[in-house]
Amino acid sequence: MPKAAGALEPTPMSMPAPQQPAISRRCGWRLDDRGTTAIEFALIAPALLLLLFAAMEFGRMLWTVGDLNYSVQQAARCASVTPATCGTSSQIATYAANAIAPTYTPASTFTASTASCGHLVTASFPYPILFTNLLPHAVTLTAKACMA
């Protein structure tokens, strides 16, 4: 396409320079977003770590409840099936404590009695919380099993 007579071609000198807003010229540090990720992480990290440690502690508590239930069931079964091994309350409590060996629960945690349902074994265990700041209250885990 032919150019009109007298038309000027734009040159770098004739093009207007892009203007920055007046606020960025006065205080350029306000528009600098370097380090915002680190600040956001510093604000969110404590909540995420608290959630992580609470989930770990809750999982450990559920594992301990499962172990307590297993040990009282096995002790009640031993009392019903093999009275030569688990004939007295102290033998039943010792058997239950040995069945839950990974948590090192003492035999005094378990009580055995004879009820209408058969041999009743109960456990009451004060749960040792690793992170006491997460859950400052004492937690006692209980389990019960009865077998005829």
N, C-alpha and C positions, 0 to 999 in steps of 0.2 A: 504494500500500500504506500503510495507516495506521500511524502510529508508536506504539510502546508508550509507555505513560504513564511518565514519569520518565526516559526515555532522553535522553541528551545528544547533541546533534549535535557532531561534531568541529569545532573551531575552530582557527585557526592557533596560538592560544596553547596549546591542549591537546594538539597533536600533538608527539611527541618530535622533537627536532632530530637529524639524522643525525650519528652519531659518527664522527670521523676516527680512524684507527689512532693509537696512542700514538707510534709511531715517526715519523710524518709531522709530528706537532706538535713533537717534539724537534729533529729535523733535517730540515727541509723541503727543503733543497737536494739531498738524495739522490734525491728523487723527481722533480726537475726534469729533463726530458729535452731541454731546448733545447740546440742545438749538437751533438747526437750525430751528426747527418748530416754536419756539417763534419769531425768527428773520424774518422768512418768513411771519408769521402773521403780525408782525409789519410793514412790507413793503406793504402788500396787504390790511390791514384793512382800512386805510384812503380812498382808492379808493372804496372799497366796501361800506363803510358808506356814502360816497358822492353819490354813485349810489342809495343807499337806500333812503336817504333823498330827492334826486332829484325826485325819483319816487313818493314819498309821496306828495311832493309839486305839482308835475304835476297832480296827481290824485285829489288833493284838488282844483286846478285851473279848471279842467274839471267839477268837481261837481258844482263850482260856475257859470261856463258858462251855465250849464244845468238849474240851478236855475234862472239865468237872463232870459234865453229864456222862461222858464215857466211863469215867472212873467209878461213879456211883452205880451205874448200870452193871458194870463188871463185878463190883463188890456185892451187889444184891444177887446177881446170878451165882457168884461163888458161894454165898451163904445158903442159897436154895439148892444148888446142885452138889456141892462138895462140903458138907458140914465138917469133915475132918480137917480141912484147910482153913475154913472160915467158920469156926464153931462159936467163938465168943465175939463180943463187940469190939474188943481191942484187935483181934485178928482180922476182923472185917475192915476196921479203920486202917490198919497197916496195909492190907491188900489194896485198898482204894488209893492210899498214898503212893504205893509202888506203881500202880497203874497210871498215875499222872506224873511220873518221874521228871519230865522235862521242866516243869514249873517248880519243882522242889517244894511241894505242898506238904506240911507236916501232918501226921496222922491225927492230930487234935482238931483238924479242920473237919473231919468226918465223924458222924455219929450213926450208930446202928441200933435198931430196935426191932421188936416184933410187933407188927400191927395186924389189923384185920385183913389187909391185903397180902400179908406174908412178911418177908424180910424187908424192912424199910431202911434205906441208907440215905442220909442227907449230908450235904456239904455246905458250909458257909465260909467263904474265902474273902478276906479283905484284899481287894485288888491293888497292887502297887503301881500307881500311875507314874510313868517315866517323866512326863512333862507336867508337873504340878501346877504350872501357871495356866495351862490350857483348861484344866478341870480341877479347881481347888477343893472340890468336895470329895469326901471319902466315898468309895464305891465298894459295896459288898456283893459279891457274886454268890448265888445260891443254886443248888441243884438237888433234885430228889428223884429217887427210883425205888420202886417196890416190886418185888417178885415173889410169887408163891412157890 
